[in-house]
Each structure stands twice: as C-alpha cells, then as structure tokens.
C-alpha cells in the first residue's frame, strides 16, 4: 500500500500536551453510535456507545437504512451528554473528529455531517478519520502497553467487514501484506452463528457456545494453511459448516451438536489466523509486536492462538481492551490526536464521506472537491 500522500495541514494549534485542548470524536460507520472525548495526552474524559442490536435482530443482520436513522435520532443528544459528562462545552474543544470512511454511507453522512457542523459552530478544525486507521493505531493508546506500540508493528485487522494484514510503519504510513480473497473472518463467524440459530451479535454468541463444545469433533478445512504469503480465505470453511448443517434432521439442532460445530469452526478459524500471522511475521522481521484489532480481536481463543504465534517469533501480541475491539469513538479520537501531534490532518471539511477508503491512501482518493460535501 502506498504511503499517505496528503500534504500536511498545519491547523494553528500548539499541540504540546496540556496546552492543547480535548478532542471530541464520533463513530457511526456501522451499527454503533459512539461519542468520546479525549484529552490532549489521550486520556478518556468521557465516552458513550449505543448499540443497535435490538433494532436489527428481527432482520438477522444490519439494515443500513435503520442504522442511519438511529444515528440521526441519537447522535445529537449523545454528543451533548458526553460533553456534560466531561464537564466541557463545545468551545473548550481543540478539534472535532469523525469517521469519514470506510463504512455504511448513511451512517458516515450522519456522523461526519454532525461533526462538521459542531466544528464550524465552535470555530474548531474538523479531522476526517479513516476508520481502519482508528483500529490500526488503537494499540498506541496510553497505558495499553508499557512503552507504547513502537513502529513498525504488524497489524491483523479482523472484523465483520475487514480481514487484512498490514505493516504499520507510522501514522499515515501503512503497507498491506495480505487480505481476504473472499469473506472476512468476522463475516464467517456471523454467518456460521446464523446457521446455528444464534442471536445477534453472532460472533460473541458463537464463542460462548463453543466453550461447551468439542473442538476436535468436526475436521473442518483450514483454507490456505501453510501456503506462502498472508492472504486469508474463509468462504470454504463457512461452506463446510453449511454443508454439515444441511445433513442434519430438520428442526431445532441438538444442543451438543450445535456446541461441537461452534467449537470446531472456531478452532479452525483460530488455526488459520495463527498460521497467516506467522507468515506475516516472517515477511516483517523488524516488527516490534503483533497487534490484533477489530471486533474479532475480542475472541479469547483467537487471542491465545495469535499470542502463541507471536511468542514463537519472539514478539508480544498486543490487543485493545475488549470494549475497544469493536467500533468505538475512542480509537477515532486517538487517531486524530496522533495526526494533530504531527501537525497533520486530512483535508477536513472538504473530505466527503465514502463507503470505501483503503488504509494508507490519501483522502484525495475520495474525489475531494473544493466544496464541503455535507
């Protein structure tokens, strides 16, 4: 992946610790409405997250229109409440940041539009943040590791919509080493959970069920295991589960069988991820650590498998606290602070929300015009 080509935008802030003010961040890229306020040194002053599981459960998955309407309904009150929680007013902020891509376009328009309006009203800069960069830099949150995750490090970004391996060389500098050639790992978890009749969110429900299952009962395939490189494939694994379920008698699945399928699927996915991580570490021998981020990073079996892979290569595995594995505004605020510290920002008010924004590409990728898109 090419390095960030965006020209530095010096926004006139003295970003030297206490002399800089707090940043309010907004995340609305999917089905969580999240607002957070971070101090200049990255301390979380206040945060709120509203999930929409109940809204989407009747449909078996996220409905973009419902998600966007929920963001529009709840975001203004959440932002006001978060400011109140922190004991701040909008005038006290140094900047406003919001996820501007990638993600569901309706939610991005709501979050970025509200953030731009708040920034304009308060006379503060608006920082357009790449959602993937938010995940990539979460490992550098103060206090997460003793000395912070030093560059370069290896990132496994694992979620419902993303599955890729990235060498993180610096803020805005990312080299993609591999990615999925079909399904993301989180998508596979969710689809297998649905096959088993589990409720939303599917991934956590499958993990809980797997605790009581036999992971050796079903020998599901391990796609690309041992192959060169660090690309991923989960479609075949998901299909193998679907084919097994199709052979079972109609009606409710026997609980033991359901648990064994969950455990066997999870074991296969964890083994594949550990193998791919090992190949990636061989491709990036100077990595200071192996970072796993995204919603699937909350899975304890996968964490353990990746920790063992890192140990075999002599590097620690670093993962965010569970509450910061999924979509959250803290990571968006921290990514904005990392850029502000370097005197950098993407093009701010001129950045159009976009459903696709590959990590490491400039905001110019988004066909930016001279006028604000929202």
CORPE-V750084 format. One record per pair of residues at least 4 apart in sequence whose ideal C-beta (glycine too) atoms are under 6 Angstrom apart, sorted by sequence separation. I is the first residue (numbers start at 1). J is the second residue. If there is no record, write none. Layout:
[[I,J] [I,J]]
This chain:
[[38,42] [39,43] [52,56] [53,57] [59,63] [71,75] [74,78] [88,92] [108,112] [109,113] [145,149] [149,153] [169,173] [180,184] [183,187] [198,202] [234,238] [253,257] [293,297] [320,324] [324,328] [347,351] [361,365] [364,368] [14,19] [15,20] [28,33] [62,67] [83,88] [103,108] [119,124] [129,134] [157,162] [158,163] [183,188] [193,198] [253,258] [292,297] [310,315] [320,325] [339,344] [346,351] [38,44] [39,45] [56,62] [168,174] [199,205] [324,330] [339,345] [13,20] [27,34] [56,63] [119,126] [157,164] [198,205] [310,317] [37,45] [140,148] [166,174] [167,175] [198,206] [26,35] [37,46] [140,149] [156,165] [193,202] [224,233] [116,126] [139,149] [166,176] [167,177] [223,233] [307,317] [25,36] [36,47] [55,66] [115,126] [155,166] [306,317] [99,111] [100,112] [165,177] [190,202] [193,205] [351,363] [354,366] [24,37] [35,48] [98,111] [155,168] [165,178] [193,206] [223,236] [98,112] [189,203] [223,237] [292,306] [352,366] [22,37] [23,38] [34,49] [55,70] [152,167] [153,168] [164,179] [221,236] [221,237] [303,319] [347,363] [22,39] [32,49] [33,50] [98,115] [152,169] [163,180] [189,206] [220,237] [346,363] [52,70] [151,169] [350,368] [32,51] [96,115] [136,155] [151,170] [221,240] [20,40] [220,240] [290,310] [31,52] [163,184] [347,368] [352,373] [96,118] [135,157] [162,184] [163,185] [297,319] [17,40] [96,119] [161,184] [349,372] [17,41] [50,74] [241,265] [298,322] [290,315] [160,186] [289,315] [158,185] [159,186] [160,187] [289,316] [290,317] [291,318] [292,319] [298,325] [96,124] [100,128] [103,131] [287,315] [297,325] [95,124] [102,131] [273,302] [277,306] [289,318] [48,78] [95,125] [96,126] [97,127] [99,129] [160,190] [295,325] [31,62] [91,122] [93,124] [237,268] [270,301] [274,305] [278,309] [295,326] [90,122] [95,127] [97,129] [99,131] [136,168] [270,302] [274,306] [277,309] [281,313] [48,82] [266,301] [270,305] [274,309] [31,67] [46,82] [71,107] [33,71] [68,106] [72,110] [46,85] [68,107] [71,110] [75,114] [46,86] [64,104] [67,107] [33,74] [45,86] [33,75] [64,106] [68,110] [28,71] [35,78] [217,260] [35,79] [220,264] [232,276] [37,82] [220,265] [188,234] [213,259] [214,260] [218,264] [222,268] [230,276] [35,82] [191,238] [195,242] [212,259] [213,260] [217,264] [225,272] [215,263] [220,268] [37,86] [185,234] [192,241] [213,262] [214,263] [215,264] [222,271] [230,279] [181,231] [188,238] [195,245] [209,259] [213,263] [222,272] [225,275] [230,280] [178,229] [182,233] [183,234] [178,230] [180,232] [181,233] [183,235] [210,262] [215,267] [177,230] [178,231] [182,235] [209,262] [210,263] [206,262] [210,266] [196,258] [165,230] [24,93] [163,232] [29,99] [22,93] [23,94] [21,93] [23,95] [24,96] [25,97] [26,98] [27,99] [21,94] [30,103] [192,265] [20,94] [23,97] [29,103] [30,104] [29,107] [28,107] [13,94] [28,110] [28,111] [26,111] [26,115] [207,299] [42,142] [29,131] [177,280] [177,283] [186,295] [186,296] [185,296] [11,125] [165,280] [167,284] [156,277] [154,280] [154,284] [154,287] [153,287] [152,287] [153,288] [159,294] [153,289] [154,290] [155,291] [156,292] [157,293] [158,294] [159,295] [157,294] [150,288] [153,291] [158,296] [158,297] [149,289] [57,200] [53,200] [139,291] [138,293] [135,293] [135,294] [171,338] [4,172] [149,318] [3,173] [171,342] [1,174] [145,318] [1,175] [1,176] [139,318] [138,320] [174,359] [138,324] [174,360] [138,331] [141,334] [134,331] [134,332] [137,335] [134,335] [137,338] [133,335] [129,332] [129,335] [129,336] [127,336] [127,345] [128,346] [126,348] [126,349] [128,351] [133,359] [130,357] [132,359] [99,332] [116,349] [97,332] [97,333] [97,336] [112,353] [109,353] [108,353] [105,355] [100,351] [101,353] [100,353] [101,354] [102,355] [102,356] [102,357] [101,357] [113,374] [47,330] [44,330] [42,334] [36,329] [34,328] [35,329] [36,330] [32,327] [34,329] [38,333] [42,337] [30,327] [36,333] [27,327] [27,329] [26,329] [25,329] [27,332] [25,332] [25,333] [23,333] [23,336] [23,337] [15,340] [15,341] [10,343] [11,345] [8,343] [8,344] [9,345] [6,346] [6,362] [5,362] [6,363] [4,362] [1,360]]
